[in-house]
Amino acid sequence: MSVDHVQELEGAGEGETVTMAASDLRSYAVAAGVRLNVRSGPGTGYGIVRVLPEGARVTIFCQRPGTTVAGPYGTSNIWDNIDDGEYVADAYVNTGSDGYVRPRCS
């Protein structure tokens, strides 16, 4: 089994890590016609790290609450961690849910 991502999750014991295999991860489409800002933290007050192009897909490793944002998929305070130190507003990602679809970030 190959390991794609290792992280500490909220609720895990100190120093305990959870390993996610490739089969545990999937990609989600960003809203059509949107160039989505990727930020350094879970909120609009964090700096923009990069911008995803139209038609992008993202892999969500974990999610955490942050600034509330209104987007094509509703209004939400959920932010998706798509890479180390990179977050996007869940209201712009088609996860098929209004709630959390991945574990909370630590």
N, CA, C and O atoms as a GROMACS GRO file, in nm:
protein
  424
    1MET      N    1   0.084  -0.117   0.000
    1MET     CA    2   0.000   0.000   0.000
    1MET      C    3   0.089   0.123   0.000
    1MET      O    4   0.184   0.132   0.078
    2SER      N    5   0.058   0.219  -0.088
    2SER     CA    6   0.136   0.343  -0.089
    2SER      C    7   0.067   0.446  -0.002
    2SER      O    8  -0.056   0.447   0.010
    3VAL      N    9   0.146   0.531   0.059
    3VAL     CA   10   0.092   0.634   0.147
    3VAL      C   11   0.101   0.768   0.077
    3VAL      O   12   0.208   0.807   0.029
    4ASP      N   13  -0.012   0.839   0.070
    4ASP     CA   14  -0.016   0.968   0.004
    4ASP      C   15   0.003   1.084   0.100
    4ASP      O   16   0.060   1.186   0.062
    5HIS      N   17  -0.043   1.070   0.222
    5HIS     CA   18  -0.044   1.185   0.312
    5HIS      C   19  -0.047   1.135   0.455
    5HIS      O   20  -0.125   1.045   0.489
    6VAL      N   21   0.035   1.192   0.540
    6VAL     CA   22   0.037   1.160   0.681
    6VAL      C   23   0.014   1.289   0.756
    6VAL      O   24   0.076   1.391   0.725
    7GLN      N   25  -0.074   1.286   0.856
    7GLN     CA   26  -0.104   1.408   0.930
    7GLN      C   27  -0.150   1.372   1.070
    7GLN      O   28  -0.189   1.258   1.097
    8GLU      N   29  -0.147   1.472   1.159
    8GLU     CA   30  -0.206   1.456   1.291
    8GLU      C   31  -0.347   1.508   1.284
    8GLU      O   32  -0.371   1.618   1.233
    9LEU      N   33  -0.442   1.430   1.336
    9LEU     CA   34  -0.582   1.470   1.332
    9LEU      C   35  -0.630   1.510   1.471
    9LEU      O   36  -0.584   1.458   1.572
   10GLU      N   37  -0.725   1.603   1.473
   10GLU     CA   38  -0.786   1.646   1.598
   10GLU      C   39  -0.846   1.524   1.668
   10GLU      O   40  -0.912   1.442   1.604
   11GLY      N   41  -0.824   1.512   1.796
   11GLY     CA   42  -0.877   1.400   1.871
   11GLY      C   43  -0.781   1.284   1.881
   11GLY      O   44  -0.801   1.193   1.962
   12ALA      N   45  -0.676   1.284   1.800
   12ALA     CA   46  -0.576   1.178   1.808
   12ALA      C   47  -0.486   1.211   1.927
   12ALA      O   48  -0.472   1.327   1.965
   13GLY      N   49  -0.424   1.110   1.984
   13GLY     CA   50  -0.334   1.132   2.096
   13GLY      C   51  -0.213   1.213   2.052
   13GLY      O   52  -0.179   1.216   1.934
   14GLU      N   53  -0.149   1.278   2.147
   14GLU     CA   54  -0.033   1.361   2.115
   14GLU      C   55   0.072   1.277   2.044
   14GLU      O   56   0.111   1.171   2.092
   15GLY      N   57   0.118   1.326   1.930
   15GLY     CA   58   0.219   1.256   1.853
   15GLY      C   59   0.163   1.142   1.769
   15GLY      O   60   0.237   1.082   1.691
   16GLU      N   61   0.034   1.112   1.783
   16GLU     CA   62  -0.027   1.005   1.706
   16GLU      C   63  -0.058   1.058   1.567
   16GLU      O   64  -0.112   1.168   1.554
   17THR      N   65  -0.028   0.983   1.466
   17THR     CA   66  -0.057   1.025   1.330
   17THR      C   67  -0.154   0.927   1.266
   17THR      O   68  -0.163   0.811   1.305
   18VAL      N   69  -0.224   0.977   1.168
   18VAL     CA   70  -0.316   0.894   1.093
   18VAL      C   71  -0.266   0.892   0.950
   18VAL      O   72  -0.238   0.997   0.891
   19THR      N   73  -0.255   0.775   0.894
   19THR     CA   74  -0.207   0.759   0.758
   19THR      C   75  -0.325   0.733   0.666
   19THR      O   76  -0.408   0.646   0.692
   20MET      N   77  -0.331   0.811   0.558
   20MET     CA   78  -0.438   0.793   0.461
   20MET      C   79  -0.380   0.732   0.335
   20MET      O   80  -0.280   0.782   0.282
   21ALA      N   81  -0.439   0.626   0.289
   21ALA     CA   82  -0.394   0.561   0.166
   21ALA      C   83  -0.460   0.625   0.046
   21ALA      O   84  -0.557   0.701   0.060
   22ALA      N   85  -0.409   0.596  -0.072
   22ALA     CA   86  -0.463   0.652  -0.194
   22ALA      C   87  -0.612   0.625  -0.206
   22ALA      O   88  -0.686   0.709  -0.258
   23SER      N   89  -0.659   0.510  -0.160
   23SER     CA   90  -0.800   0.476  -0.171
   23SER      C   91  -0.888   0.562  -0.082
   23SER      O   92  -1.009   0.568  -0.104
   24ASP      N   93  -0.831   0.630   0.018
   24ASP     CA   94  -0.907   0.715   0.109
   24ASP      C   95  -0.929   0.855   0.053
   24ASP      O   96  -1.012   0.930   0.104
   25LEU      N   97  -0.857   0.892  -0.051
   25LEU     CA   98  -0.862   1.028  -0.104
   25LEU      C   99  -0.932   1.030  -0.238
   25LEU      O  100  -0.926   0.935  -0.316
   26ARG      N  101  -0.998   1.143  -0.265
   26ARG     CA  102  -1.058   1.163  -0.396
   26ARG      C  103  -1.051   1.310  -0.430
   26ARG      O  104  -1.028   1.394  -0.343
   27SER      N  105  -1.069   1.342  -0.556
   27SER     CA  106  -1.064   1.482  -0.596
   27SER      C  107  -1.206   1.535  -0.616
   27SER      O  108  -1.299   1.461  -0.649
   28TYR      N  109  -1.219   1.664  -0.595
   28TYR     CA  110  -1.348   1.733  -0.605
   28TYR      C  111  -1.332   1.850  -0.703
   28TYR      O  112  -1.228   1.915  -0.708
   29ALA      N  113  -1.438   1.875  -0.780
   29ALA     CA  114  -1.436   1.984  -0.877
   29ALA      C  115  -1.458   2.119  -0.810
   29ALA      O  116  -1.542   2.133  -0.721
   30VAL      N  117  -1.382   2.218  -0.855
   30VAL     CA  118  -1.404   2.357  -0.815
   30VAL      C  119  -1.519   2.408  -0.903
   30VAL      O  120  -1.532   2.364  -1.018
   31ALA      N  121  -1.600   2.498  -0.853
   31ALA     CA  122  -1.715   2.552  -0.927
   31ALA      C  123  -1.676   2.595  -1.068
   31ALA      O  124  -1.570   2.654  -1.088
   32ALA      N  125  -1.762   2.565  -1.162
   32ALA     CA  126  -1.738   2.599  -1.303
   32ALA      C  127  -1.719   2.749  -1.320
   32ALA      O  128  -1.790   2.830  -1.260
   33GLY      N  129  -1.622   2.786  -1.403
   33GLY     CA  130  -1.597   2.926  -1.435
   33GLY      C  131  -1.530   3.006  -1.326
   33GLY      O  132  -1.523   3.129  -1.334
   34VAL      N  133  -1.479   2.938  -1.222
   34VAL     CA  134  -1.418   3.008  -1.108
   34VAL      C  135  -1.267   2.987  -1.107
   34VAL      O  136  -1.218   2.875  -1.122
   35ARG      N  137  -1.194   3.097  -1.089
   35ARG     CA  138  -1.051   3.091  -1.059
   35ARG      C  139  -1.042   3.110  -0.908
   35ARG      O  140  -1.065   3.221  -0.859
   36LEU      N  141  -1.010   3.004  -0.835
   36LEU     CA  142  -1.024   3.003  -0.690
   36LEU      C  143  -0.894   3.039  -0.618
   36LEU      O  144  -0.789   2.982  -0.645
   37ASN      N  145  -0.904   3.136  -0.525
   37ASN     CA  146  -0.789   3.175  -0.444
   37ASN      C  147  -0.754   3.063  -0.346
   37ASN      O  148  -0.841   3.009  -0.278
   38VAL      N  149  -0.626   3.030  -0.339
   38VAL     CA  150  -0.575   2.936  -0.240
   38VAL      C  151  -0.504   3.021  -0.136
   38VAL      O  152  -0.416   3.100  -0.168
   39ARG      N  153  -0.543   3.004  -0.010
   39ARG     CA  154  -0.491   3.089   0.097
   39ARG      C  155  -0.403   3.010   0.193
   39ARG      O  156  -0.411   2.887   0.199
   40SER      N  157  -0.321   3.082   0.268
   40SER     CA  158  -0.225   3.019   0.360
   40SER      C  159  -0.291   2.972   0.490
   40SER      O  160  -0.225   2.905   0.570
   41GLY      N  161  -0.416   3.003   0.511
   41GLY     CA  162  -0.491   2.961   0.629
   41GLY      C  163  -0.639   2.960   0.599
   41GLY      O  164  -0.680   2.998   0.489
   42PRO      N  165  -0.721   2.916   0.695
   42PRO     CA  166  -0.864   2.898   0.673
   42PRO      C  167  -0.947   3.027   0.687
   42PRO      O  168  -1.031   3.038   0.775
   43GLY      N  169  -0.921   3.122   0.600
   43GLY     CA  170  -0.999   3.245   0.606
   43GLY      C  171  -0.954   3.347   0.505
   43GLY      O  172  -0.843   3.339   0.451
   44THR      N  173  -1.041   3.443   0.480
   44THR     CA  174  -1.011   3.547   0.381
   44THR      C  175  -0.905   3.645   0.431
   44THR      O  176  -0.853   3.724   0.352
   45GLY      N  177  -0.874   3.643   0.558
   45GLY     CA  178  -0.770   3.730   0.613
   45GLY      C  179  -0.629   3.676   0.591
   45GLY      O  180  -0.531   3.745   0.616
   46TYR      N  181  -0.619   3.553   0.544
   46TYR     CA  182  -0.488   3.494   0.516
   46TYR      C  183  -0.445   3.530   0.374
   46TYR      O  184  -0.529   3.554   0.287
   47GLY      N  185  -0.315   3.534   0.351
   47GLY     CA  186  -0.263   3.571   0.220
   47GLY      C  187  -0.294   3.468   0.113
   47GLY      O  188  -0.311   3.350   0.141
   48ILE      N  189  -0.300   3.516  -0.011
   48ILE     CA  190  -0.322   3.428  -0.126
   48ILE      C  191  -0.188   3.365  -0.164
   48ILE      O  192  -0.091   3.436  -0.189
   49VAL      N  193  -0.185   3.233  -0.168
   49VAL     CA  194  -0.064   3.157  -0.202
   49VAL      C  195  -0.054   3.138  -0.353
   49VAL      O  196   0.054   3.150  -0.412
   50ARG      N  197  -0.168   3.109  -0.414
   50ARG     CA  198  -0.177   3.090  -0.559
   50ARG      C  199  -0.323   3.094  -0.598
   50ARG      O  200  -0.410   3.103  -0.511
   51VAL      N  201  -0.351   3.087  -0.727
   51VAL     CA  202  -0.488   3.087  -0.777
   51VAL      C  203  -0.506   2.964  -0.864
   51VAL      O  204  -0.428   2.939  -0.955
   52LEU      N  205  -0.612   2.886  -0.835
   52LEU     CA  206  -0.641   2.768  -0.916
   52LEU      C  207  -0.711   2.811  -1.044
   52LEU      O  208  -0.796   2.900  -1.040
   53PRO      N  209  -0.678   2.750  -1.156
   53PRO     CA  210  -0.741   2.788  -1.283
   53PRO      C  211  -0.884   2.734  -1.292
   53PRO      O  212  -0.923   2.646  -1.216
   54GLU      N  213  -0.960   2.787  -1.387
   54GLU     CA  214  -1.094   2.734  -1.413
   54GLU      C  215  -1.084   2.586  -1.446
   54GLU      O  216  -0.990   2.544  -1.514
   55GLY      N  217  -1.179   2.508  -1.398
   55GLY     CA  218  -1.181   2.364  -1.427
   55GLY      C  219  -1.093   2.282  -1.335
   55GLY      O  220  -1.077   2.162  -1.358
   56ALA      N  221  -1.036   2.343  -1.232
   56ALA     CA  222  -0.946   2.272  -1.141
   56ALA      C  223  -1.023   2.170  -1.056
   56ALA      O  224  -1.143   2.183  -1.033
   57ARG      N  225  -0.950   2.070  -1.011
   57ARG     CA  226  -0.999   1.972  -0.915
   57ARG      C  227  -0.902   1.974  -0.797
   57ARG      O  228  -0.783   1.998  -0.815
   58VAL      N  229  -0.954   1.949  -0.677
   58VAL     CA  230  -0.869   1.951  -0.558
   58VAL      C  231  -0.888   1.823  -0.478
   58VAL      O  232  -0.996   1.764  -0.477
   59THR      N  233  -0.782   1.781  -0.412
   59THR     CA  234  -0.787   1.671  -0.316
   59THR      C  235  -0.791   1.734  -0.178
   59THR      O  236  -0.707   1.818  -0.146
   60ILE      N  237  -0.888   1.695  -0.097
   60ILE     CA  238  -0.905   1.751   0.037
   60ILE      C  239  -0.846   1.654   0.138
   60ILE      O  240  -0.893   1.540   0.149
   61PHE      N  241  -0.744   1.698   0.210
   61PHE     CA  242  -0.681   1.612   0.311
   61PHE      C  243  -0.753   1.621   0.445
   61PHE      O  244  -0.769   1.521   0.514
   62CYS      N  245  -0.795   1.743   0.482
   62CYS     CA  246  -0.870   1.764   0.605
   62CYS      C  247  -0.944   1.896   0.592
   62CYS      O  248  -0.921   1.971   0.497
   63GLN      N  249  -1.033   1.924   0.686
   63GLN     CA  250  -1.112   2.046   0.682
   63GLN      C  251  -1.114   2.111   0.820
   63GLN      O  252  -1.099   2.043   0.922
   64ARG      N  253  -1.132   2.243   0.821
   64ARG     CA  254  -1.139   2.315   0.950
   64ARG      C  255  -1.229   2.437   0.935
   64ARG      O  256  -1.248   2.487   0.824
   65PRO      N  257  -1.284   2.485   1.046
   65PRO     CA  258  -1.367   2.605   1.039
   65PRO      C  259  -1.281   2.730   1.023
   65PRO      O  260  -1.166   2.734   1.066
   66GLY      N  261  -1.338   2.830   0.962
   66GLY     CA  262  -1.269   2.958   0.942
   66GLY      C  263  -1.371   3.066   0.906
   66GLY      O  264  -1.485   3.061   0.951
   67THR      N  265  -1.329   3.161   0.825
   67THR     CA  266  -1.416   3.270   0.781
   67THR      C  267  -1.536   3.214   0.704
   67THR      O  268  -1.520   3.123   0.622
   68THR      N  269  -1.655   3.267   0.730
   68THR     CA  270  -1.773   3.226   0.655
   68THR      C  271  -1.771   3.290   0.518
   68THR      O  272  -1.748   3.410   0.504
   69VAL      N  273  -1.795   3.209   0.415
   69VAL     CA  274  -1.789   3.254   0.276
   69VAL      C  275  -1.915   3.206   0.203
   69VAL      O  276  -1.960   3.094   0.223
   70ALA      N  277  -1.971   3.293   0.119
   70ALA     CA  278  -2.083   3.256   0.033
   70ALA      C  279  -2.028   3.225  -0.106
   70ALA      O  280  -1.950   3.303  -0.161
   71GLY      N  281  -2.068   3.112  -0.162
   71GLY     CA  282  -2.020   3.072  -0.294
   71GLY      C  283  -2.128   2.996  -0.368
   71GLY      O  284  -2.242   2.988  -0.323
   72PRO      N  285  -2.092   2.939  -0.481
   72PRO     CA  286  -2.188   2.865  -0.564
   72PRO      C  287  -2.252   2.745  -0.493
   72PRO      O  288  -2.362   2.703  -0.530
   73TYR      N  289  -2.186   2.691  -0.392
   73TYR     CA  290  -2.239   2.574  -0.322
   73TYR      C  291  -2.288   2.609  -0.181
   73TYR      O  292  -2.284   2.526  -0.091
   74GLY      N  293  -2.334   2.733  -0.164
   74GLY     CA  294  -2.391   2.774  -0.037
   74GLY      C  295  -2.300   2.866   0.043
   74GLY      O  296  -2.199   2.915  -0.007
   75THR      N  297  -2.338   2.887   0.167
   75THR     CA  298  -2.261   2.969   0.260
   75THR      C  299  -2.206   2.877   0.367
   75THR      O  300  -2.280   2.800   0.429
   76SER      N  301  -2.075   2.885   0.390
   76SER     CA  302  -2.011   2.790   0.482
   76SER      C  303  -1.889   2.853   0.547
   76SER      O  304  -1.826   2.943   0.491
   77ASN      N  305  -1.856   2.803   0.666
   77ASN     CA  306  -1.731   2.843   0.731
   77ASN      C  307  -1.628   2.730   0.723
   77ASN      O  308  -1.525   2.735   0.791
   78ILE      N  309  -1.654   2.630   0.641
   78ILE     CA  310  -1.561   2.518   0.624
   78ILE      C  311  -1.456   2.555   0.521
   78ILE      O  312  -1.486   2.607   0.413
   79TRP      N  313  -1.330   2.527   0.557
   79TRP     CA  314  -1.218   2.547   0.466
   79TRP      C  315  -1.148   2.414   0.444
   79TRP      O  316  -1.127   2.336   0.537
   80ASP      N  317  -1.111   2.388   0.318
   80ASP     CA  318  -1.051   2.262   0.277
   80ASP      C  319  -0.900   2.275   0.267
   80ASP      O  320  -0.849   2.364   0.199
   81ASN      N  321  -0.828   2.187   0.336
   81ASN     CA  322  -0.682   2.183   0.326
   81ASN      C  323  -0.647   2.098   0.204
   81ASN      O  324  -0.674   1.978   0.202
   82ILE      N  325  -0.586   2.162   0.102
   82ILE     CA  326  -0.557   2.091  -0.023
   82ILE      C  327  -0.408   2.061  -0.040
   82ILE      O  328  -0.370   1.990  -0.132
   83ASP      N  329  -0.326   2.113   0.049
   83ASP     CA  330  -0.182   2.087   0.049
   83ASP      C  331  -0.128   2.150   0.178
   83ASP      O  332  -0.200   2.218   0.250
   84ASP      N  333  -0.002   2.127   0.204
   84ASP     CA  334   0.059   2.181   0.325
   84ASP      C  335   0.050   2.334   0.324
   84ASP      O  336   0.112   2.399   0.239
   85GLY      N  337  -0.026   2.390   0.418
   85GLY     CA  338  -0.039   2.536   0.426
   85GLY      C  339  -0.124   2.598   0.318
   85GLY      O  340  -0.110   2.717   0.289
   86GLU      N  341  -0.213   2.519   0.255
   86GLU     CA  342  -0.298   2.570   0.147
   86GLU      C  343  -0.444   2.534   0.172
   86GLU      O  344  -0.478   2.417   0.190
   87TYR      N  345  -0.529   2.638   0.173
   87TYR     CA  346  -0.671   2.620   0.202
   87TYR      C  347  -0.757   2.690   0.097
   87TYR      O  348  -0.720   2.795   0.045
   88VAL      N  349  -0.872   2.629   0.067
   88VAL     CA  350  -0.973   2.692  -0.020
   88VAL      C  351  -1.107   2.687   0.052
   88VAL      O  352  -1.133   2.598   0.133
   89ALA      N  353  -1.192   2.783   0.022
   89ALA     CA  354  -1.327   2.789   0.081
   89ALA      C  355  -1.411   2.675   0.024
   89ALA      O  356  -1.423   2.660  -0.097
   90ASP      N  357  -1.470   2.596   0.114
   90ASP     CA  358  -1.550   2.481   0.074
   90ASP      C  359  -1.674   2.522  -0.006
   90ASP      O  360  -1.726   2.441  -0.082
   91ALA      N  361  -1.721   2.644   0.010
   91ALA     CA  362  -1.839   2.692  -0.063
   91ALA      C  363  -1.814   2.697  -0.214
   91ALA      O  364  -1.908   2.714  -0.292
   92TYR      N  365  -1.689   2.683  -0.256
   92TYR     CA  366  -1.652   2.684  -0.398
   92TYR      C  367  -1.612   2.545  -0.449
   92TYR      O  368  -1.570   2.531  -0.564
   93VAL      N  369  -1.624   2.443  -0.364
   93VAL     CA  370  -1.584   2.307  -0.401
   93VAL      C  371  -1.707   2.217  -0.397
   93VAL      O  372  -1.780   2.215  -0.298
   94ASN      N  373  -1.728   2.142  -0.504
   94ASN     CA  374  -1.845   2.055  -0.515
   94ASN      C  375  -1.819   1.922  -0.444
   94ASN      O  376  -1.779   1.824  -0.506
   95THR      N  377  -1.843   1.922  -0.312
   95THR     CA  378  -1.823   1.799  -0.233
   95THR      C  379  -1.950   1.717  -0.224
   95THR      O  380  -1.946   1.602  -0.180
   96GLY      N  381  -2.064   1.775  -0.265
   96GLY     CA  382  -2.191   1.705  -0.255
   96GLY      C  383  -2.249   1.707  -0.114
   96GLY      O  384  -2.344   1.634  -0.086
   97SER      N  385  -2.192   1.790  -0.026
   97SER     CA  386  -2.238   1.796   0.112
   97SER      C  387  -2.227   1.939   0.165
   97SER      O  388  -2.141   2.016   0.123
   98ASP      N  389  -2.316   1.973   0.258
   98ASP     CA  390  -2.308   2.102   0.326
   98ASP      C  391  -2.222   2.093   0.450
   98ASP      O  392  -2.197   2.195   0.516
   99GLY      N  393  -2.176   1.974   0.484
   99GLY     CA  394  -2.096   1.954   0.604
   99GLY      C  395  -1.957   1.903   0.572
   99GLY      O  396  -1.910   1.910   0.458
  100TYR      N  397  -1.892   1.852   0.673
  100TYR     CA  398  -1.756   1.800   0.659
  100TYR      C  399  -1.757   1.667   0.583
  100TYR      O  400  -1.840   1.580   0.611
  101VAL      N  401  -1.666   1.652   0.488
  101VAL     CA  402  -1.652   1.527   0.414
  101VAL      C  403  -1.518   1.459   0.443
  101VAL      O  404  -1.495   1.346   0.400
  102ARG      N  405  -1.431   1.528   0.515
  102ARG     CA  406  -1.300   1.476   0.554
  102ARG      C  407  -1.279   1.504   0.704
  102ARG      O  408  -1.353   1.583   0.762
  103PRO      N  409  -1.181   1.441   0.764
  103PRO     CA  410  -1.156   1.467   0.907
  103PRO      C  411  -1.119   1.614   0.931
  103PRO      O  412  -1.072   1.683   0.840
  104ARG      N  413  -1.139   1.659   1.052
  104ARG     CA  414  -1.096   1.796   1.090
  104ARG      C  415  -0.945   1.801   1.099
  104ARG      O  416  -0.881   1.707   1.147
  105CYS      N  417  -0.888   1.912   1.054
  105CYS     CA  418  -0.743   1.934   1.064
  105CYS      C  419  -0.707   1.956   1.210
  105CYS      O  420  -0.787   2.007   1.289
  106SER      N  421  -0.585   1.917   1.245
  106SER     CA  422  -0.540   1.939   1.382
  106SER      C  423  -0.486   2.079   1.399
  106SER      O  424  -0.443   2.116   1.508
   0.00000   0.00000   0.00000
